[in-house]
Amino acid sequence: MPFVRVSYLENKYDAEQLPNISRDIMSALVEHFNVPEDDFFQVFHAHKASEFYYSPNYLNIERTDGLLFIQITLKSGRSTEQKKSFYSKLAQQLSNTLHIRKEDVFVVLVDTEFEDWTFGNGIAQMIERP
């Protein structure tokens, strides 16, 4: 039940690239976190330069304006090894398929619990099954 937000500098990625980024993120989620393929909720946000800030070299990682901020809210419970494997696979996949620099793949995982979600109708479906 991940919810994915991807932020990027406008005009850096186009309408042909964004579906591929989406696909790569989903593929890594399915492979490393066993997310069902139809558990698919993603939004992409293009930002003007005046709205997009980052350190170009924090932790000695050289970032460019091709930076992707990928925030994934998901149920807690993944191991450190799963997370590390996910980060590596996603950066590699985006690099291979879209030539996005691995240094420009910035990922934040936000762990939640079942009661923190509603998928519609004002019901916490993960704890209130009909």
GULOTI-53871 format. One record per residue: residue number from 0; chain; x, y, z negated of N, C-alpha, C in turn. Coordinates in nm, 2 decimals, always signed. Layout:
residues N
<rec resi="NUM" chain="A" n_east="X" n_north="Y" n_up="Z" ca_east="X" ca_north="Y" ca_up="Z" c_east="X" c_north="Y" c_up="Z"/>
...
end
This chain:
residues 130
<rec resi="0" chain="A" n_east="+0.08" n_north="-0.12" n_up="+0.00" ca_east="+0.00" ca_north="+0.00" ca_up="+0.00" c_east="+0.08" c_north="+0.13" c_up="+0.00"/>
<rec resi="1" chain="A" n_east="+0.19" n_north="+0.12" n_up="+0.08" ca_east="+0.27" ca_north="+0.25" ca_up="+0.08" c_east="+0.20" c_north="+0.36" c_up="+0.16"/>
<rec resi="2" chain="A" n_east="+0.23" n_north="+0.48" n_up="+0.11" ca_east="+0.19" ca_north="+0.60" ca_up="+0.18" c_east="+0.31" c_north="+0.67" c_up="+0.22"/>
<rec resi="3" chain="A" n_east="+0.33" n_north="+0.70" n_up="+0.34" ca_east="+0.46" ca_north="+0.75" ca_up="+0.39" c_east="+0.44" c_north="+0.89" c_up="+0.45"/>
<rec resi="4" chain="A" n_east="+0.53" n_north="+0.98" n_up="+0.40" ca_east="+0.54" ca_north="+1.12" ca_up="+0.45" c_east="+0.67" c_north="+1.14" c_up="+0.51"/>
<rec resi="5" chain="A" n_east="+0.68" n_north="+1.19" n_up="+0.63" ca_east="+0.80" ca_north="+1.22" ca_up="+0.70" c_east="+0.80" c_north="+1.37" c_up="+0.74"/>
<rec resi="6" chain="A" n_east="+0.91" n_north="+1.43" n_up="+0.69" ca_east="+0.92" ca_north="+1.58" ca_up="+0.72" c_east="+1.05" c_north="+1.60" c_up="+0.80"/>
<rec resi="7" chain="A" n_east="+1.04" n_north="+1.69" n_up="+0.90" ca_east="+1.15" ca_north="+1.71" ca_up="+0.99" c_east="+1.14" c_north="+1.85" c_up="+1.04"/>
<rec resi="8" chain="A" n_east="+1.25" n_north="+1.90" n_up="+1.10" ca_east="+1.26" ca_north="+2.03" ca_up="+1.16" c_east="+1.19" c_north="+2.03" c_up="+1.29"/>
<rec resi="9" chain="A" n_east="+1.09" n_north="+2.13" n_up="+1.31" ca_east="+1.02" ca_north="+2.13" ca_up="+1.43" c_east="+1.11" c_north="+2.13" c_up="+1.55"/>
<rec resi="10" chain="A" n_east="+1.06" n_north="+2.07" n_up="+1.66" ca_east="+1.14" ca_north="+2.06" ca_up="+1.79" c_east="+1.26" c_north="+1.97" c_up="+1.78"/>
<rec resi="11" chain="A" n_east="+1.28" n_north="+1.90" n_up="+1.67" ca_east="+1.39" ca_north="+1.80" ca_up="+1.67" c_east="+1.34" c_north="+1.67" c_up="+1.71"/>
<rec resi="12" chain="A" n_east="+1.22" n_north="+1.64" n_up="+1.70" ca_east="+1.16" ca_north="+1.51" ca_up="+1.74" c_east="+1.03" c_north="+1.53" c_up="+1.81"/>
<rec resi="13" chain="A" n_east="+1.01" n_north="+1.46" n_up="+1.92" ca_east="+0.90" ca_north="+1.49" ca_up="+2.01" c_east="+0.79" c_north="+1.38" c_up="+2.00"/>
<rec resi="14" chain="A" n_east="+0.69" n_north="+1.39" n_up="+2.07" ca_east="+0.57" ca_north="+1.30" ca_up="+2.07" c_east="+0.61" c_north="+1.16" c_up="+2.11"/>
<rec resi="15" chain="A" n_east="+0.71" n_north="+1.14" n_up="+2.18" ca_east="+0.76" ca_north="+1.01" ca_up="+2.22" c_east="+0.84" c_north="+0.94" c_up="+2.11"/>
<rec resi="16" chain="A" n_east="+0.92" n_north="+1.02" n_up="+2.04" ca_east="+1.00" ca_north="+0.97" ca_up="+1.93" c_east="+0.93" c_north="+0.94" c_up="+1.80"/>
<rec resi="17" chain="A" n_east="+0.83" n_north="+1.02" n_up="+1.77" ca_east="+0.76" ca_north="+1.00" ca_up="+1.64" c_east="+0.69" c_north="+0.86" c_up="+1.62"/>
<rec resi="18" chain="A" n_east="+0.62" n_north="+0.81" n_up="+1.73" ca_east="+0.57" ca_north="+0.67" ca_up="+1.71" c_east="+0.68" c_north="+0.57" c_up="+1.69"/>
<rec resi="19" chain="A" n_east="+0.79" n_north="+0.59" n_up="+1.74" ca_east="+0.90" ca_north="+0.49" ca_up="+1.72" c_east="+0.96" c_north="+0.50" c_up="+1.58"/>
<rec resi="20" chain="A" n_east="+0.97" n_north="+0.62" n_up="+1.53" ca_east="+1.01" ca_north="+0.64" ca_up="+1.39" c_east="+0.91" c_north="+0.57" c_up="+1.30"/>
<rec resi="21" chain="A" n_east="+0.78" n_north="+0.59" n_up="+1.33" ca_east="+0.68" ca_north="+0.53" ca_up="+1.25" c_east="+0.69" c_north="+0.38" c_up="+1.25"/>
<rec resi="22" chain="A" n_east="+0.71" n_north="+0.33" n_up="+1.37" ca_east="+0.72" ca_north="+0.18" ca_up="+1.39" c_east="+0.84" c_north="+0.13" c_up="+1.31"/>
<rec resi="23" chain="A" n_east="+0.95" n_north="+0.19" n_up="+1.32" ca_east="+1.07" ca_north="+0.15" ca_up="+1.25" c_east="+1.05" c_north="+0.15" c_up="+1.10"/>
<rec resi="24" chain="A" n_east="+0.99" n_north="+0.25" n_up="+1.05" ca_east="+0.96" ca_north="+0.26" ca_up="+0.90" c_east="+0.87" c_north="+0.14" c_up="+0.86"/>
<rec resi="25" chain="A" n_east="+0.76" n_north="+0.12" n_up="+0.94" ca_east="+0.67" ca_north="+0.01" ca_up="+0.90" c_east="+0.74" c_north="-0.12" c_up="+0.91"/>
<rec resi="26" chain="A" n_east="+0.82" n_north="-0.14" n_up="+1.01" ca_east="+0.89" ca_north="-0.27" ca_up="+1.03" c_east="+0.98" c_north="-0.30" c_up="+0.91"/>
<rec resi="27" chain="A" n_east="+1.05" n_north="-0.20" n_up="+0.86" ca_east="+1.13" ca_north="-0.22" ca_up="+0.74" c_east="+1.05" c_north="-0.25" c_up="+0.62"/>
<rec resi="28" chain="A" n_east="+0.94" n_north="-0.18" n_up="+0.61" ca_east="+0.85" ca_north="-0.20" ca_up="+0.49" c_east="+0.80" c_north="-0.35" c_up="+0.49"/>
<rec resi="29" chain="A" n_east="+0.75" n_north="-0.39" n_up="+0.61" ca_east="+0.70" ca_north="-0.53" ca_up="+0.62" c_east="+0.81" c_north="-0.63" c_up="+0.59"/>
<rec resi="30" chain="A" n_east="+0.93" n_north="-0.61" n_up="+0.64" ca_east="+1.04" ca_north="-0.70" ca_up="+0.63" c_east="+1.10" c_north="-0.71" c_up="+0.49"/>
<rec resi="31" chain="A" n_east="+1.12" n_north="-0.59" n_up="+0.42" ca_east="+1.19" ca_north="-0.59" ca_up="+0.30" c_east="+1.10" c_north="-0.58" c_up="+0.17"/>
<rec resi="32" chain="A" n_east="+0.97" n_north="-0.53" n_up="+0.19" ca_east="+0.88" ca_north="-0.52" ca_up="+0.08" c_east="+0.76" c_north="-0.60" c_up="+0.09"/>
<rec resi="33" chain="A" n_east="+0.75" n_north="-0.68" n_up="+0.20" ca_east="+0.64" ca_north="-0.77" ca_up="+0.22" c_east="+0.50" c_north="-0.70" c_up="+0.23"/>
<rec resi="34" chain="A" n_east="+0.51" n_north="-0.58" n_up="+0.29" ca_east="+0.39" ca_north="-0.50" ca_up="+0.31" c_east="+0.30" c_north="-0.56" c_up="+0.42"/>
<rec resi="35" chain="A" n_east="+0.17" n_north="-0.58" n_up="+0.40" ca_east="+0.09" ca_north="-0.63" ca_up="+0.51" c_east="+0.09" c_north="-0.53" c_up="+0.63"/>
<rec resi="36" chain="A" n_east="+0.09" n_north="-0.58" n_up="+0.75" ca_east="+0.11" ca_north="-0.50" ca_up="+0.87" c_east="-0.01" c_north="-0.40" c_up="+0.89"/>
<rec resi="37" chain="A" n_east="-0.13" n_north="-0.43" n_up="+0.83" ca_east="-0.24" ca_north="-0.34" ca_up="+0.85" c_east="-0.25" c_north="-0.24" c_up="+0.73"/>
<rec resi="38" chain="A" n_east="-0.15" n_north="-0.24" n_up="+0.64" ca_east="-0.14" ca_north="-0.15" ca_up="+0.53" c_east="-0.06" c_north="-0.03" c_up="+0.58"/>
<rec resi="39" chain="A" n_east="-0.12" n_north="+0.05" n_up="+0.66" ca_east="-0.05" ca_north="+0.14" ca_up="+0.74" c_east="-0.10" c_north="+0.28" c_up="+0.73"/>
<rec resi="40" chain="A" n_east="-0.03" n_north="+0.37" n_up="+0.65" ca_east="-0.08" ca_north="+0.50" ca_up="+0.62" c_east="+0.05" c_north="+0.59" c_up="+0.62"/>
<rec resi="41" chain="A" n_east="+0.06" n_north="+0.68" n_up="+0.73" ca_east="+0.17" ca_north="+0.76" ca_up="+0.75" c_east="+0.13" c_north="+0.90" c_up="+0.80"/>
<rec resi="42" chain="A" n_east="+0.20" n_north="+1.00" n_up="+0.75" ca_east="+0.18" ca_north="+1.14" ca_up="+0.80" c_east="+0.31" c_north="+1.20" c_up="+0.83"/>
<rec resi="43" chain="A" n_east="+0.32" n_north="+1.28" n_up="+0.94" ca_east="+0.44" ca_north="+1.34" ca_up="+0.99" c_east="+0.42" c_north="+1.49" c_up="+0.98"/>
<rec resi="44" chain="A" n_east="+0.52" n_north="+1.56" n_up="+0.93" ca_east="+0.51" ca_north="+1.71" ca_up="+0.91" c_east="+0.63" c_north="+1.78" c_up="+0.98"/>
<rec resi="45" chain="A" n_east="+0.60" n_north="+1.86" n_up="+1.08" ca_east="+0.71" ca_north="+1.94" ca_up="+1.14" c_east="+0.72" c_north="+2.07" c_up="+1.07"/>
<rec resi="46" chain="A" n_east="+0.84" n_north="+2.12" n_up="+1.04" ca_east="+0.85" ca_north="+2.24" ca_up="+0.96" c_east="+0.93" c_north="+2.34" c_up="+1.04"/>
<rec resi="47" chain="A" n_east="+0.90" n_north="+2.47" n_up="+1.03" ca_east="+0.98" ca_north="+2.58" ca_up="+1.08" c_east="+1.11" c_north="+2.58" c_up="+1.01"/>
<rec resi="48" chain="A" n_east="+1.21" n_north="+2.64" n_up="+1.07" ca_east="+1.34" ca_north="+2.66" ca_up="+1.00" c_east="+1.33" c_north="+2.73" c_up="+0.87"/>
<rec resi="49" chain="A" n_east="+1.23" n_north="+2.82" n_up="+0.86" ca_east="+1.22" ca_north="+2.90" ca_up="+0.73" c_east="+1.15" c_north="+2.81" c_up="+0.62"/>
<rec resi="50" chain="A" n_east="+1.11" n_north="+2.69" n_up="+0.65" ca_east="+1.04" ca_north="+2.60" ca_up="+0.56" c_east="+1.12" c_north="+2.48" c_up="+0.53"/>
<rec resi="51" chain="A" n_east="+1.24" n_north="+2.46" n_up="+0.59" ca_east="+1.32" ca_north="+2.34" ca_up="+0.58" c_east="+1.46" c_north="+2.36" c_up="+0.53"/>
<rec resi="52" chain="A" n_east="+1.49" n_north="+2.32" n_up="+0.41" ca_east="+1.62" ca_north="+2.34" ca_up="+0.35" c_east="+1.68" c_north="+2.21" c_up="+0.30"/>
<rec resi="53" chain="A" n_east="+1.81" n_north="+2.21" n_up="+0.31" ca_east="+1.89" ca_north="+2.09" ca_up="+0.27" c_east="+2.03" c_north="+2.13" c_up="+0.25"/>
<rec resi="54" chain="A" n_east="+2.10" n_north="+2.05" n_up="+0.17" ca_east="+2.24" ca_north="+2.06" ca_up="+0.15" c_east="+2.31" c_north="+1.99" c_up="+0.27"/>
<rec resi="55" chain="A" n_east="+2.39" n_north="+2.06" n_up="+0.34" ca_east="+2.46" ca_north="+1.99" ca_up="+0.46" c_east="+2.56" c_north="+1.89" c_up="+0.42"/>
<rec resi="56" chain="A" n_east="+2.60" n_north="+1.89" n_up="+0.29" ca_east="+2.71" ca_north="+1.79" ca_up="+0.25" c_east="+2.71" c_north="+1.74" c_up="+0.11"/>
<rec resi="57" chain="A" n_east="+2.59" n_north="+1.74" n_up="+0.05" ca_east="+2.57" ca_north="+1.69" ca_up="-0.09" c_east="+2.62" c_north="+1.54" c_up="-0.09"/>
<rec resi="58" chain="A" n_east="+2.70" n_north="+1.50" n_up="-0.19" ca_east="+2.75" ca_north="+1.37" ca_up="-0.21" c_east="+2.84" c_north="+1.33" c_up="-0.09"/>
<rec resi="59" chain="A" n_east="+2.90" n_north="+1.43" n_up="-0.02" ca_east="+2.99" ca_north="+1.41" ca_up="+0.09" c_east="+2.93" c_north="+1.33" c_up="+0.21"/>
<rec resi="60" chain="A" n_east="+2.80" n_north="+1.36" n_up="+0.23" ca_east="+2.73" ca_north="+1.31" ca_up="+0.34" c_east="+2.70" c_north="+1.43" c_up="+0.43"/>
<rec resi="61" chain="A" n_east="+2.75" n_north="+1.42" n_up="+0.55" ca_east="+2.74" ca_north="+1.54" ca_up="+0.64" c_east="+2.60" c_north="+1.53" c_up="+0.72"/>
<rec resi="62" chain="A" n_east="+2.51" n_north="+1.61" n_up="+0.68" ca_east="+2.37" ca_north="+1.62" ca_up="+0.74" c_east="+2.37" c_north="+1.72" c_up="+0.85"/>
<rec resi="63" chain="A" n_east="+2.27" n_north="+1.70" n_up="+0.94" ca_east="+2.25" ca_north="+1.80" ca_up="+1.05" c_east="+2.10" c_north="+1.83" c_up="+1.05"/>
<rec resi="64" chain="A" n_east="+2.06" n_north="+1.92" n_up="+1.14" ca_east="+1.92" ca_north="+1.96" ca_up="+1.16" c_east="+1.83" c_north="+1.84" c_up="+1.21"/>
<rec resi="65" chain="A" n_east="+1.89" n_north="+1.73" n_up="+1.24" ca_east="+1.82" ca_north="+1.61" ca_up="+1.27" c_east="+1.77" c_north="+1.53" c_up="+1.15"/>
<rec resi="66" chain="A" n_east="+1.79" n_north="+1.59" n_up="+1.03" ca_east="+1.75" ca_north="+1.52" ca_up="+0.91" c_east="+1.60" c_north="+1.49" c_up="+0.90"/>
<rec resi="67" chain="A" n_east="+1.58" n_north="+1.36" n_up="+0.86" ca_east="+1.44" ca_north="+1.32" ca_up="+0.83" c_east="+1.43" c_north="+1.30" c_up="+0.68"/>
<rec resi="68" chain="A" n_east="+1.33" n_north="+1.37" n_up="+0.62" ca_east="+1.30" ca_north="+1.34" ca_up="+0.48" c_east="+1.18" c_north="+1.24" c_up="+0.48"/>
<rec resi="69" chain="A" n_east="+1.21" n_north="+1.12" n_up="+0.43" ca_east="+1.11" ca_north="+1.01" ca_up="+0.43" c_east="+1.07" c_north="+0.98" c_up="+0.29"/>
<rec resi="70" chain="A" n_east="+0.95" n_north="+1.02" n_up="+0.25" ca_east="+0.90" ca_north="+0.99" ca_up="+0.11" c_east="+0.80" c_north="+0.88" c_up="+0.12"/>
<rec resi="71" chain="A" n_east="+0.82" n_north="+0.77" n_up="+0.04" ca_east="+0.73" ca_north="+0.66" ca_up="+0.04" c_east="+0.68" c_north="+0.64" c_up="-0.10"/>
<rec resi="72" chain="A" n_east="+0.55" n_north="+0.65" n_up="-0.11" ca_east="+0.48" ca_north="+0.62" ca_up="-0.24" c_east="+0.43" c_north="+0.48" c_up="-0.23"/>
<rec resi="73" chain="A" n_east="+0.46" n_north="+0.40" n_up="-0.33" ca_east="+0.43" ca_north="+0.26" ca_up="-0.32" c_east="+0.42" c_north="+0.20" c_up="-0.46"/>
<rec resi="74" chain="A" n_east="+0.36" n_north="+0.08" n_up="-0.47" ca_east="+0.34" ca_north="+0.01" ca_up="-0.59" c_east="+0.48" c_north="-0.03" c_up="-0.65"/>
<rec resi="75" chain="A" n_east="+0.50" n_north="-0.01" n_up="-0.78" ca_east="+0.63" ca_north="-0.04" ca_up="-0.84" c_east="+0.65" c_north="-0.19" c_up="-0.83"/>
<rec resi="76" chain="A" n_east="+0.77" n_north="-0.23" n_up="-0.86" ca_east="+0.80" ca_north="-0.38" ca_up="-0.87" c_east="+0.91" c_north="-0.43" c_up="-0.77"/>
<rec resi="77" chain="A" n_east="+0.96" n_north="-0.34" n_up="-0.69" ca_east="+1.06" ca_north="-0.39" ca_up="-0.60" c_east="+1.20" c_north="-0.38" c_up="-0.67"/>
<rec resi="78" chain="A" n_east="+1.28" n_north="-0.48" n_up="-0.64" ca_east="+1.41" ca_north="-0.49" ca_up="-0.71" c_east="+1.51" c_north="-0.39" c_up="-0.65"/>
<rec resi="79" chain="A" n_east="+1.61" n_north="-0.36" n_up="-0.72" ca_east="+1.72" ca_north="-0.27" ca_up="-0.67" c_east="+1.78" c_north="-0.32" c_up="-0.54"/>
<rec resi="80" chain="A" n_east="+1.80" n_north="-0.46" n_up="-0.53" ca_east="+1.85" ca_north="-0.52" ca_up="-0.41" c_east="+1.75" c_north="-0.50" c_up="-0.29"/>
<rec resi="81" chain="A" n_east="+1.62" n_north="-0.52" n_up="-0.32" ca_east="+1.53" ca_north="-0.49" ca_up="-0.21" c_east="+1.53" c_north="-0.35" c_up="-0.16"/>
<rec resi="82" chain="A" n_east="+1.54" n_north="-0.26" n_up="-0.25" ca_east="+1.55" ca_north="-0.12" ca_up="-0.22" c_east="+1.67" c_north="-0.08" c_up="-0.14"/>
<rec resi="83" chain="A" n_east="+1.79" n_north="-0.13" n_up="-0.18" ca_east="+1.91" ca_north="-0.11" ca_up="-0.11" c_east="+1.91" c_north="-0.17" c_up="+0.03"/>
<rec resi="84" chain="A" n_east="+1.85" n_north="-0.29" n_up="+0.04" ca_east="+1.84" ca_north="-0.36" ca_up="+0.17" c_east="+1.75" c_north="-0.28" c_up="+0.26"/>
<rec resi="85" chain="A" n_east="+1.64" n_north="-0.23" n_up="+0.21" ca_east="+1.54" ca_north="-0.15" ca_up="+0.28" c_east="+1.61" c_north="-0.02" c_up="+0.34"/>
<rec resi="86" chain="A" n_east="+1.68" n_north="+0.05" n_up="+0.25" ca_east="+1.75" ca_north="+0.18" ca_up="+0.29" c_east="+1.85" c_north="+0.15" c_up="+0.41"/>
<rec resi="87" chain="A" n_east="+1.93" n_north="+0.04" n_up="+0.39" ca_east="+2.03" ca_north="+0.01" ca_up="+0.49" c_east="+1.96" c_north="-0.03" c_up="+0.62"/>
<rec resi="88" chain="A" n_east="+1.86" n_north="-0.11" n_up="+0.62" ca_east="+1.79" ca_north="-0.16" ca_up="+0.74" c_east="+1.72" c_north="-0.04" c_up="+0.81"/>
<rec resi="89" chain="A" n_east="+1.66" n_north="+0.04" n_up="+0.74" ca_east="+1.59" ca_north="+0.15" ca_up="+0.80" c_east="+1.68" c_north="+0.25" c_up="+0.87"/>
<rec resi="90" chain="A" n_east="+1.79" n_north="+0.28" n_up="+0.80" ca_east="+1.89" ca_north="+0.37" ca_up="+0.86" c_east="+1.95" c_north="+0.31" c_up="+0.99"/>
<rec resi="91" chain="A" n_east="+1.98" n_north="+0.18" n_up="+0.98" ca_east="+2.04" ca_north="+0.11" ca_up="+1.09" c_east="+1.94" c_north="+0.11" c_up="+1.21"/>
<rec resi="92" chain="A" n_east="+1.82" n_north="+0.07" n_up="+1.18" ca_east="+1.71" ca_north="+0.06" ca_up="+1.28" c_east="+1.69" c_north="+0.20" c_up="+1.35"/>
<rec resi="93" chain="A" n_east="+1.68" n_north="+0.30" n_up="+1.28" ca_east="+1.66" ca_north="+0.44" ca_up="+1.34" c_east="+1.78" c_north="+0.48" c_up="+1.42"/>
<rec resi="94" chain="A" n_east="+1.90" n_north="+0.44" n_up="+1.37" ca_east="+2.02" ca_north="+0.47" ca_up="+1.45" c_east="+2.02" c_north="+0.39" c_up="+1.58"/>
<rec resi="95" chain="A" n_east="+1.98" n_north="+0.26" n_up="+1.57" ca_east="+1.99" ca_north="+0.18" ca_up="+1.69" c_east="+1.88" c_north="+0.22" c_up="+1.80"/>
<rec resi="96" chain="A" n_east="+1.76" n_north="+0.24" n_up="+1.75" ca_east="+1.65" ca_north="+0.26" ca_up="+1.85" c_east="+1.64" c_north="+0.40" c_up="+1.89"/>
<rec resi="97" chain="A" n_east="+1.67" n_north="+0.50" n_up="+1.81" ca_east="+1.65" ca_north="+0.64" ca_up="+1.84" c_east="+1.78" c_north="+0.73" c_up="+1.84"/>
<rec resi="98" chain="A" n_east="+1.89" n_north="+0.66" n_up="+1.80" ca_east="+2.02" ca_north="+0.73" ca_up="+1.79" c_east="+2.01" c_north="+0.84" c_up="+1.69"/>
<rec resi="99" chain="A" n_east="+1.93" n_north="+0.82" n_up="+1.58" ca_east="+1.93" ca_north="+0.91" ca_up="+1.47" c_east="+2.05" c_north="+0.88" c_up="+1.38"/>
<rec resi="100" chain="A" n_east="+2.12" n_north="+0.98" n_up="+1.34" ca_east="+2.24" ca_north="+0.96" ca_up="+1.26" c_east="+2.20" c_north="+0.90" c_up="+1.13"/>
<rec resi="101" chain="A" n_east="+2.27" n_north="+0.79" n_up="+1.08" ca_east="+2.23" ca_north="+0.73" ca_up="+0.95" c_east="+2.24" c_north="+0.84" c_up="+0.84"/>
<rec resi="102" chain="A" n_east="+2.33" n_north="+0.93" n_up="+0.85" ca_east="+2.35" ca_north="+1.04" ca_up="+0.75" c_east="+2.23" c_north="+1.13" c_up="+0.74"/>
<rec resi="103" chain="A" n_east="+2.14" n_north="+1.13" n_up="+0.85" ca_east="+2.02" ca_north="+1.21" ca_up="+0.85" c_east="+1.90" c_north="+1.14" c_up="+0.81"/>
<rec resi="104" chain="A" n_east="+1.91" n_north="+1.02" n_up="+0.75" ca_east="+1.80" ca_north="+0.94" ca_up="+0.71" c_east="+1.79" c_north="+0.95" c_up="+0.56"/>
<rec resi="105" chain="A" n_east="+1.71" n_north="+1.03" n_up="+0.50" ca_east="+1.70" ca_north="+1.06" ca_up="+0.36" c_east="+1.57" c_north="+1.00" c_up="+0.31"/>
<rec resi="106" chain="A" n_east="+1.58" n_north="+0.91" n_up="+0.22" ca_east="+1.46" ca_north="+0.83" ca_up="+0.17" c_east="+1.44" c_north="+0.85" c_up="+0.02"/>
<rec resi="107" chain="A" n_east="+1.32" n_north="+0.87" n_up="-0.02" ca_east="+1.28" ca_north="+0.88" ca_up="-0.16" c_east="+1.16" c_north="+0.78" c_up="-0.18"/>
<rec resi="108" chain="A" n_east="+1.18" n_north="+0.69" n_up="-0.27" ca_east="+1.07" ca_north="+0.60" ca_up="-0.31" c_east="+1.01" c_north="+0.65" c_up="-0.43"/>
<rec resi="109" chain="A" n_east="+0.87" n_north="+0.65" n_up="-0.44" ca_east="+0.80" ca_north="+0.70" ca_up="-0.55" c_east="+0.71" c_north="+0.58" c_up="-0.60"/>
<rec resi="110" chain="A" n_east="+0.75" n_north="+0.52" n_up="-0.71" ca_east="+0.67" ca_north="+0.40" ca_up="-0.76" c_east="+0.55" c_north="+0.45" c_up="-0.84"/>
<rec resi="111" chain="A" n_east="+0.44" n_north="+0.37" n_up="-0.81" ca_east="+0.31" ca_north="+0.40" ca_up="-0.88" c_east="+0.26" c_north="+0.26" c_up="-0.93"/>
<rec resi="112" chain="A" n_east="+0.14" n_north="+0.27" n_up="-0.99" ca_east="+0.07" ca_north="+0.15" ca_up="-1.04" c_east="-0.06" c_north="+0.14" c_up="-0.96"/>
<rec resi="113" chain="A" n_east="-0.13" n_north="+0.02" n_up="-0.97" ca_east="-0.25" ca_north="+0.00" ca_up="-0.90" c_east="-0.36" c_north="+0.10" c_up="-0.93"/>
<rec resi="114" chain="A" n_east="-0.37" n_north="+0.14" n_up="-1.05" ca_east="-0.47" ca_north="+0.24" ca_up="-1.09" c_east="-0.45" c_north="+0.38" c_up="-1.03"/>
<rec resi="115" chain="A" n_east="-0.34" n_north="+0.40" n_up="-0.97" ca_east="-0.30" ca_north="+0.53" ca_up="-0.91" c_east="-0.35" c_north="+0.55" c_up="-0.77"/>
<rec resi="116" chain="A" n_east="-0.43" n_north="+0.45" n_up="-0.71" ca_east="-0.47" ca_north="+0.46" ca_up="-0.57" c_east="-0.62" c_north="+0.44" c_up="-0.56"/>
<rec resi="117" chain="A" n_east="-0.67" n_north="+0.52" n_up="-0.46" ca_east="-0.80" ca_north="+0.49" ca_up="-0.40" c_east="-0.79" c_north="+0.50" c_up="-0.25"/>
<rec resi="118" chain="A" n_east="-0.85" n_north="+0.41" n_up="-0.18" ca_east="-0.84" ca_north="+0.40" ca_up="-0.04" c_east="-0.97" c_north="+0.45" c_up="+0.02"/>
<rec resi="119" chain="A" n_east="-1.05" n_north="+0.52" n_up="-0.06" ca_east="-1.18" ca_north="+0.57" ca_up="-0.01" c_east="-1.30" c_north="+0.53" c_up="-0.10"/>
<rec resi="120" chain="A" n_east="-1.41" n_north="+0.60" n_up="-0.08" ca_east="-1.53" ca_north="+0.58" ca_up="-0.15" c_east="-1.52" c_north="+0.60" c_up="-0.30"/>
<rec resi="121" chain="A" n_east="-1.41" n_north="+0.67" n_up="-0.35" ca_east="-1.40" ca_north="+0.70" ca_up="-0.49" c_east="-1.38" c_north="+0.58" c_up="-0.58"/>
<rec resi="122" chain="A" n_east="-1.33" n_north="+0.47" n_up="-0.52" ca_east="-1.31" ca_north="+0.35" ca_up="-0.60" c_east="-1.16" c_north="+0.31" c_up="-0.60"/>
<rec resi="123" chain="A" n_east="-1.12" n_north="+0.27" n_up="-0.72" ca_east="-0.98" ca_north="+0.22" ca_up="-0.73" c_east="-0.98" c_north="+0.07" c_up="-0.68"/>
<rec resi="124" chain="A" n_east="-0.97" n_north="+0.05" n_up="-0.55" ca_east="-0.99" ca_north="-0.08" ca_up="-0.49" c_east="-0.89" c_north="-0.19" c_up="-0.54"/>
<rec resi="125" chain="A" n_east="-0.77" n_north="-0.15" n_up="-0.58" ca_east="-0.67" ca_north="-0.24" ca_up="-0.63" c_east="-0.70" c_north="-0.30" c_up="-0.77"/>
<rec resi="126" chain="A" n_east="-0.79" n_north="-0.23" n_up="-0.84" ca_east="-0.83" ca_north="-0.28" ca_up="-0.98" c_east="-0.98" c_north="-0.31" c_up="-0.99"/>
<rec resi="127" chain="A" n_east="-1.06" n_north="-0.26" n_up="-0.89" ca_east="-1.20" ca_north="-0.27" ca_up="-0.90" c_east="-1.25" c_north="-0.35" c_up="-0.77"/>
<rec resi="128" chain="A" n_east="-1.23" n_north="-0.47" n_up="-0.77" ca_east="-1.27" ca_north="-0.55" ca_up="-0.65" c_east="-1.41" c_north="-0.59" c_up="-0.66"/>
<rec resi="129" chain="A" n_east="-1.49" n_north="-0.58" n_up="-0.55" ca_east="-1.63" ca_north="-0.61" ca_up="-0.55" c_east="-1.65" c_north="-0.76" c_up="-0.56"/>
end
